[in-house]
Amino acid sequence: MSQNILVIGAAGQIGTELVQELRKMYGTDKVVASDLAERPTNALADGPYEQIDVLDAKGLFDIVKKYAIDEVYHLAALLSATAEMKPALGWNLNMNGLSNVIELARDGHIRKIFWPSSIAVFGPHTPKDMTPQRTVMEPTTVYGITKVAGESWCEYYNRRYNVDVRSVRFPGIIGYKSAPGGGTTDYAVHIFHEAIAHGKYECFLNENAELPMMYMPDAIKATLNLMHAPADQVKVRTSYNIAGASFTPAILAEEIRKHIPDFKITYKPDYRDSIAASWPSSIDDSMARSDWGWQPDFNLERMVEDMLVNLREPTV
Ligand code: AKB
């Protein structure tokens, strides 16, 4: 299992924690973190770092050769809320970034790719409760459109060129070590910081906006379990549904109140509320469970408790 790994978009919410886990698992020198910034963030500074713009195919190729990279975790993307502000950039970065990475695999320069999809692939005509693996999609956001197209692109490269690209549809991800950026589900991270710092939070979604969410350790576990599964167990080559816990802002606030009794939440829904309204409330992840043994460890109660403990007493 000796690989050289490149994480693109390593300074983001998932990338920061994924690099730390991969470095624990494979060795610090084996995992190259990369992002747009010239210098690594503190969390990434213990190992190799390269400035990469994934739209620069030649620059990407040079780094892959420099470190003899076998596996790429390609996380760089514009998320749902930001992409709505800059649709052309969202399309360009999300689609051409994936193309540049997947072409490296087709040409035999890398062996395996992880690329995240999202619950944003679903739209207003999708069944909302226990959304199945295969169903109507028709997303309304540019982010969701790029994720549906990207899933088909991955499946096409797998079928036609035997490229080993693997993917999960992430729900909203909640963690305490790194900040989310530009997503519709970001409220579920901000709320913890505001509850601890100020005892109150103004939410940009309405109180009943139920969305699928997942605690970061489960998101990392899903990513690594999928990447470590034997290739013949990875039967879905678009992207797997995975689920953690589904809840509304009101239910999350209620759970936080068990630990911070005076916590107050108010609601001022903005454009992100309509994005949330087009997404599922809960997800059927039975195919991920049966194909490669997916199972989350955290429910809402455990996640809230763990978030609050760690944010109050940072361990890292
Ligand atoms: C977003 O809100 O855009 C992301 C996602 C669900 O993919 N967190």
Residues whose N, C-alpha, C, O or C-beta is under 5 A from the ligand:
A	BS01	AKB	L79 S80 A81 S118 I119 A120 F170 P171 G172 I173 G182 G183 T184 T185
